[in-house]
Amino acid sequence: MCGIVGAVAQRNIVPTLVEGLRRLEYRGYDSCGVAVHVDGELKRLRSVARVAELNHQAESLSSFLGVAHTRWATHGAPTTANAHPHISAGPGVPKANVTRRARIAVVHNGIIENYESLREELRASGYTFESQTDTEVIAHLIDHLYQGDLFEAVQAAVRKLQGAYAIAVFCREEPHRVIGARSGSPLVIGVGVNENFLASDALALAGVTDRFIYLEEGDVADLQLGRVWLVDRHGQPAQRPTRTLSAFSNAAELGPYRISCRRKSSSSPRRSRTHSTRRSRWIRCCSARRPTRCCTASTAC
């Protein structure tokens, strides 16, 4: 399963984003990335190496707002161009200028089933695509629908999506706001003091906050510095309970292993010939780096 982390605060959240990805490494991934708001611009870093390498790239980066992601490839090969976050600079922008002029940044877990038809519609409107992913469609779609309010644009965009998704989005023009939405993939809000967070798993925010709001199917969330606002699948205001998790136990560490399936098989004792055969099938499917029924990656992205 891919990993999502997002944050809006009054302090540098880049270490929090990267540490959140590190805590989700046990799920397995083949690329990772971070996008943040810096001095009125959107900055993005991506890597097909470990999160530690991304952390090295991000050492000099500082921001109050951003999203981050670990990806297990489904649409498109595990390349830097296909790694999240994906961005949109609007229609008619040459590829060479996309990063410099980017307005929308998106990370996404899940699979958008109608992405091909949406991509053709967006191409007809002047948008260019630099990746093979379904996620880039979401970025351009939100940009296409954006009229000054990111929360409204995301609500309009998800109504057009078919499939499973958990997304975290921010906009260059709204530097104190992160929007999250989910349908078929988990997403949780971490509630802080004048700061708020998003993640695909509360484990990513261990040590950051102990108060969490779990989004329900179809929810869209608006996170600002001192405010969390939710609407349900019908666009109606919604309230979800805030839960306190006092401690996190058994936090998985990936260690030297590329994916968690190998870590588990390495540490498991041989019990029987049948057990060994089943374990071998498990390792082979994970070595193919594709999320299947026997992998830990139960949701593709």
N, C-alpha and C positions, 0 to 999 in steps of 0.2 A: 504494500500500500504506500502511496506517495505521502509526503508530509507537507503541511501548511503551517506557517507561523506569520502573524501580522501584529503590528503594534502602533499605537499613537500615544505619545507621552511628551513631557517637557524635559526630557533628558535623552542622552544618546542611547538609542534602542538597537543599534547595529550589533553589539555583543549579545543582546537578548535574542535577536533573530537567529544569529549563527549558533548560539548555544542551544536554542530550541531545535534546530536542525540536527545538531549533534546528538541530542537526546532521542531523536527519531531514527537514527542511523540503523538501529537494529531491525527495522522493517525492510531494509534493502533499498537500493537506489542505484542509478547509473549516471545521474547528473544532478547538479544542485545550483541554486542561484539566489540572488537577493536584489531587490530594487528599493530605492529609498528616495526621499525628497530632500534635495540639498540646494540651498540658495536659489529657490525658485525653479529648479530644474529636476528632472527625473534621472537618477543615476542607476545603472544596472551592471551587476557582475554575475558571470556564470562560469561553471566549470564542469568538466566531465571526470574530474578526479574526486578525491575525498572532500568532505566538509572542511577538514583541516586546511586544505589548499585554498578553498574559498575564504576561510578565515584569514589566511595570509594576505590574500588580495584585498580584503576589507579592513586591514589594520588602520589605514589612514582615513577611513570613511566615518563620518559622524552625521547622524540625522535623528529627528524627532518622530519620523513617520516612515513606515516601510512594510514590505512583505517579503517572505522567503519561502523556498520550496525545495524538496528533494523529489526527483522524478524517477519512475520506473517506466521505461519507454513502451508505448503502445502504438500511437500514431507517429510514425517517423522514427528514424534510428537514434541511438543515444549520442547525439552530437551537441555541440555548443549552441548551434542555431535552433535546435529543437528544445533546449533546456528552458525551464521556466525561471523567472517571470517572463511573460510575453507582454508586448507593449503596442500601443497604437499612437501614431502621430497625426492621424486624420487622413483624408483622401488626397491623392495627388502628390504625396511627399515622396521624393526619390529615396530608394533604400539607403543610400549613403548618408542621408540626413535624418533618418527615422529616430535614431537614439538621441540625437541632439534636440530634436523637436518633439519628443514623446510626451504625450499628455496622460494616457491611461496605462496603468500596470496591473496585470492580473496573474494570480496563481490559481491552479485548478486541480482538483482530484476528480476522477470520474471519466466518463466517456459521453460525448455529445453525439447522439445518433444522427442528427440532421445537419451536421456541420458542413457537408459538401454543398447542400442546397443554399445554406446561409453564406458560405464562402463565395458562391457564384453571384448571389445578390449583392454582396459587399464589393466584389470586383467590379460589378456593373456601376457601382457608385463611386469608383475611383480608388478603392483601397488596394494596396499591394501586400503580398504575403511573402515573408522571408523564411517560413518554417513549413513543415509537413504536418503540424499538429492541429487538433481540433480546438485547442485552447486559444490560439491566436485569433480564431473566429470570434471568441467571446470578447477579447480586447477591442477588436474593431467594431463589433456590434454595439458595445457600450459607448464607444466614442461616437458612433453614428447617431445614437439616441440621446447623447448628452446635450442638455440645453441649460447648463448652469447649476444643476443639482444632481450630484452623483447618485444619491439614494434613489431618486426617481428614475434615473437612467438604468440602474441595475435592476430595479423592479420591472421596468419595461423589457429589458433584455432577457431576463430569465423566463418571462412569459413566452418567449419565442424558442426557448431551448427544449429539446427532446432528449431524454437520457438521464444520466446520473451526474451530479456535480456537487462539489463544495468549492466555493470560490472566495478569495479575498482580493479586494480591489482598492486602489487609491488613484487620485487624480492630482496632477500637477497644480491645478488651479484651486484645490481645496486642501491646504497643507495640514489640517488638523482633523482629518476624517479618514477612517477605513470602513469599507462596507463589506459585509459577509453575507453569503446566501448558501442554502443547502437544499438538496433534493436527492435522496438516495445515497449520500455520502455524509459522514459525521462532521460536525463543526461545533466548537465550543468557544465561548467567550470567557476570558479571564478578566475579572473585575479588580481594578486597582484603585488607588487614591489619585484622582486627577490624571489617570492613565488607564488605558484599556487594551486588551490583547485578544487575538484570535488564534486558534490552533485546531488542527485536525484531531489532536489527542491532548488531553490535559497534562500528560507527562511532559510535553514540550515546555510547559510553563512552570514546572516544579521549581520552587525557590523564588519565583517571580510574584505569584499570588496564590492564595489558597481558596479563593472564592470564584465559582464557575457557574455559568449559565449555559445549559445544553440546548442548542437550537433544535426545534422540531421540524418535521418534514414541511418544506415549502417556506420556511421562515426567511426573512431578509432582515439583517441587523445593521444599524447605523452606530458606529463607535466614534465618539469624540472624546475630548480630554476628560470631562466630568459628566459624561452622559452616554447612556446606552438606550437606543430606541429600537423596538422590534415591531414588525408587521408579519401577519401570517400569510398563507398562500393566497388568501383573498384580498390582500392589501389592507386588512383591518388591524388596528393597533392590538398588540398581543403582550401578555406578561408571562414570563417563564420563571420558575423558582430558581433562586440563587442557592447553590449548594456549597458547603464548606468541606474541603478535603484537607484534613489536618496533617497528613503525611503521605509520602509516596514511597512504596516499597518495591523491591525487586526490579529496580530500574535496569533495563537491559543495556549492556554496553557491547558494541560491535567488536571492539578489540581489533586484532589484525585481520579479521575475516571480512570479505567483500560483502556478503549478505548473511542474514541471520540463520538461514537454513543450514549453511555449512557449519556455523558456530554450534548449532544444536546437535548436528550429526557428529561433530568432532567430540563433543563432551558426553554423548550418550553411550552407555556401556552396551556391548553386544549381548543380547538376551536369548535370541534364538535365530535359526536360519530364516524363519518367516519374517521376524522383525528386521533382520538385516536386509532382506530383499525389498521390503517396503521402504526402508530408509534409503536404499540405493535409488529407487524410483523417485523419491523425494528430492534427493541431491541432484539427480539428472535434470529434473524439470526446473529446478532453481538455477542450475548452471546455465540453462538456456536463456536466463534473464528475461523471462516472460511470466507475468502473473497468471497462474493456473489454479485450479481448484485445490491442489495440494500444497501450494506455496503460502507463505505468510502474507503475500500481497493479495488480499481478497477484493480490493477495489482497484481497478486500473486507472491510469491517468495519462 
